[in-house]
């Protein structure tokens, strides 16, 4: 971002947050007005201002680095996350307070009509302490959620299991298992020990095949290097296969030259091999078991509104049209727009990309995330006729350093030979 644009954004953010802080300060002042200890009143009021303004300043100070060659680092993401947490919390607090102030205004107008102006009495009632208390209680709910998301939720790994039935699955592959990870985003990690717990959980599934469906890094190849030996621990009898996601190409930060950007991509590819992952670049491999075969196909990123370099036709070259086919494609819009109606019968597509927005609800039959307004299919299983799509919700996190409700995912898929009616119901 050029200096003029940065200054403009800085001024807008500073003005909005300062106005919000002023309003919240006065709400807290009403809450503490009758406290006997002026010391504690000062701690609450001025402590709030110092913390809130400090978070805003730290966030803005790192704002200009988001598009540099280093990109967003864990500290910047942490400050962004705190800023969002405070912003939403303040917004909720202000909305409750404002509703109380509107009611106070109309009560004041009504009182003014029947008041003798000569008495000199105030006809607008003071803000009631109860409203400020209510605002604090309601605002504490999202704030607590944000804090859990940042401190615990982003490493709260969950295993999602699906069993899929196919009438034409080769008999030898009946019961074949696949562990899928996606969207590692290693540049955002701030706890190697927590990441190791996720790796251990994935390896403990003891699946026949391991696949990774893109976005190994946020921007730069070096981000994964401290974790290469850890992710190298993921092994399976039929090998480890991976593809690239939109973030892996380094398109979202500044490079001094195209040559530097190209060198970064080459190093990233080398890092896949260093982890003992076979990086699939619009190609296919044959997996053989008990004298029978299935085809594993991997394409580069292809996504609606994102990089479209994946070449499915090239990846399918040499594949038997009658073969059972599994496709690795990072962005689920590839399945929606091309794969599900492609002349080649691709039985199962494994994707990621959406992260499930890292926020939402998946409990008691309720399933919602704000990402659903952008993606028709954003997490879990989808089906069109006898073709399946599974979208992993992501192992890592990006920008917002947390997860709430949509936890980091390890997917385990079991392939079974049988009627597809046994699998999940049809979606389109």
PyMOL commands that set and color helices and strands:
alter all, ss='L'
color gray80, all
select helices_A, chain A and resi 3-32+38-61+63-65+74-113+117-119+129-151+153-155+171-173+186-188+192-203+222-225+228-231+246-249+258-274+312-315+332-337+339-341+355-358+370-373+420-422
alter helices_A, ss='H'
color red, helices_A
select strands_A, chain A and resi 158-166+176-181+209-212+240-242+278-279+283-289+292-298+325-331+348-352+361-363+366-368+380-384+387-391+409-417
alter strands_A, ss='S'
color yellow, strands_A
deselect
rebuild
show_as cartoon
